Amino acid sequence: MTEQNLHELRLELDRLARGDEALESLRAQVTAIAQLKEIYPHSISLVAIGAPRMATNCFMQALGLAPGDIREWTRGRIFPGSDFMAAIVRYLPELDLITLPDGALVLYFDGDGRPVHAGVAEAGLVLSKWGGTIPHTFLHGAYEVPARYGSDVRAYVRPAPENALNAYRQWAEMHGVSPN
């Protein structure tokens, strides 16, 4: 795929993910993404259909954090999102994105260097939950994501879920949140 086609694909994915046009349902969005293959050949495939307002985000899914494990450790902006990921990523060893080993944590950064999306490497692709109006899990190429996820993509050693949970709880406590 040419760089221009990839750019256009990402803009189209962004439009679909934002729901800028009236699409009848989440299934229609998935169908629209599949139909993009006719215009922009891509490797995006649906792995799991989500439900609106699912209790997890891409960071939680990538780190293996279950909603029940963190429910009492959240308040307002204190949840396992971009701020938490920014706090822990500096402690994670970076990996080569070219070789992208299975199980690697793949992070997408905005122009300010903030993590905005996460996934897990699988067979040279990335498994990630797309938020907004498409709370589905897709398997896709590293750059085959909505444009708003940024173009700065990096891979890291993924912490074990229990280590990610402990790190999150410590981070939440540092921000004044503890279980009731």
C-alpha positions in Angstrom: 0.0 0.0 0.0 1.3 3.4 -0.9 1.9 6.0 1.8 -0.9 8.1 0.3 -3.3 5.2 0.3 -2.4 4.4 3.9 -3.1 8.0 4.9 -6.5 7.9 3.1 -7.3 4.6 4.8 -6.5 6.0 8.2 -8.6 9.1 7.6 -11.5 6.9 6.5 -11.1 4.7 9.6 -11.1 7.8 11.7 -14.4 9.0 10.1 -16.0 5.6 10.7 -14.7 5.3 14.2 -16.0 8.8 15.1 -19.4 8.1 13.6 -19.4 11.4 11.6 -21.9 9.9 9.2 -25.1 8.3 10.3 -24.3 4.6 10.3 -27.2 2.4 11.3 -25.4 0.2 13.7 -22.1 -1.0 15.0 -22.4 -3.9 12.5 -22.7 -1.4 9.7 -19.5 0.2 10.8 -17.7 -3.2 10.8 -19.2 -3.9 7.3 -18.0 -0.4 6.1 -14.4 -1.2 7.4 -14.5 -4.5 5.5 -15.7 -2.8 2.4 -12.7 -0.4 2.5 -10.6 -3.3 1.4 -11.9 -2.9 -2.1 -10.5 0.7 -2.2 -7.5 0.4 0.2 -6.2 -3.2 0.6 -5.7 -3.7 4.3 -5.3 -6.6 6.8 -7.9 -5.4 9.3 -10.1 -8.2 10.5 -12.8 -8.2 13.2 -11.9 -10.4 16.2 -14.7 -9.6 18.7 -17.8 -7.6 18.5 -18.2 -5.2 21.4 -21.1 -3.5 22.9 -21.6 0.3 23.3 -20.0 1.7 26.4 -18.0 -1.5 27.2 -16.4 -1.4 30.6 -12.9 -1.7 29.2 -10.7 0.6 27.1 -7.8 -0.3 24.8 -5.2 0.2 27.6 -7.1 -2.1 29.9 -7.4 -4.8 27.2 -3.7 -4.5 26.2 -2.6 -4.8 29.8 -5.0 -7.6 30.7 -6.9 -5.5 33.4 -10.4 -6.7 34.1 -13.1 -4.1 35.1 -13.8 -5.9 38.4 -10.1 -5.7 39.4 -10.0 -1.9 39.2 -13.6 -0.8 39.8 -12.9 0.3 43.4 -9.6 2.0 42.3 -11.1 4.5 39.8 -12.4 8.1 40.3 -12.8 10.8 37.6 -9.6 11.0 35.6 -8.0 8.3 37.8 -8.5 5.1 35.7 -6.2 3.0 33.5 -6.1 5.4 30.6 -3.6 7.6 28.9 -2.3 9.2 32.1 -1.6 5.9 33.7 0.0 4.5 30.6 2.2 7.6 30.3 3.3 7.0 33.9 4.4 3.4 33.4 5.7 3.4 29.8 9.0 4.9 30.9 9.7 1.7 32.9 9.0 -0.7 30.1 11.9 -1.8 27.8 11.3 -0.7 24.2 11.4 -3.4 21.5 12.0 -3.2 17.7 8.7 -2.5 15.9 10.1 -4.1 12.8 10.4 -7.6 14.3 7.3 -7.0 16.6 7.5 -10.1 18.8 4.2 -11.8 19.8 2.9 -10.5 23.1 4.6 -7.1 22.8 2.7 -4.0 24.0 2.1 -1.7 21.1 1.5 1.9 21.9 0.4 4.8 19.7 1.4 8.4 20.7 0.0 11.7 19.7 2.1 14.7 18.5 2.7 15.7 22.2 4.1 12.2 23.0 1.0 11.1 25.0 -0.1 7.5 24.6 -3.5 7.5 22.9 -4.0 3.9 21.9 -2.7 0.4 22.8 -2.7 -3.1 21.5 -0.8 -6.4 21.7 1.3 -7.9 18.9 0.1 -11.1 17.4 1.6 -12.8 14.4 3.2 -9.6 13.1 -0.1 -7.7 13.5 -1.7 -5.8 16.4 -4.8 -6.9 18.4 -6.5 -3.8 19.8 -9.9 -2.5 21.0 -11.1 0.5 19.1 -13.1 2.8 21.2 -15.6 5.5 20.6 -18.5 4.2 18.5 -16.6 1.1 17.5 -15.9 -0.7 20.7 -14.8 -3.8 18.8 -11.5 -5.7 18.8 -9.6 -5.8 15.6 -6.4 -7.5 14.3 -4.6 -5.1 12.0 -1.3 -3.8 10.7 0.6 -1.5 13.0 -0.4 1.6 11.0 -3.9 0.4 10.0 -5.7 2.4 12.7 -7.8 5.6 12.8 -5.7 8.7 12.1 -6.4 10.1 15.5 -4.4 7.4 17.1 -1.2 9.0 15.8 1.6 7.9 13.6 4.3 7.4 16.4 4.0 3.7 17.0 6.3 1.9 19.5 6.6 -1.6 20.9 7.4 -2.5 24.5 7.8 -5.5 26.7 4.3 -6.1 28.0 4.1 -6.4 31.8 2.3 -9.4 33.2 -1.3 -8.6 34.0 -0.7 -9.0 37.8 2.2 -6.5 37.5 0.1 -4.1 35.5 -2.7 -4.3 38.1 -0.3 -3.7 41.0 1.3 -0.8 39.1 -2.2 0.7 38.5 -3.3 0.3 42.1 -0.1 2.0 43.3 -0.6 4.8 40.8 -4.2 5.3 41.8 -3.2 5.5 45.5 -0.6 8.1 44.6 -3.5 10.1 43.2 -5.6 9.7 46.3 -7.8 6.8 45.2 -8.1 3.6 47.3 -10.8 1.0 47.7 -13.8 2.0 49.9 
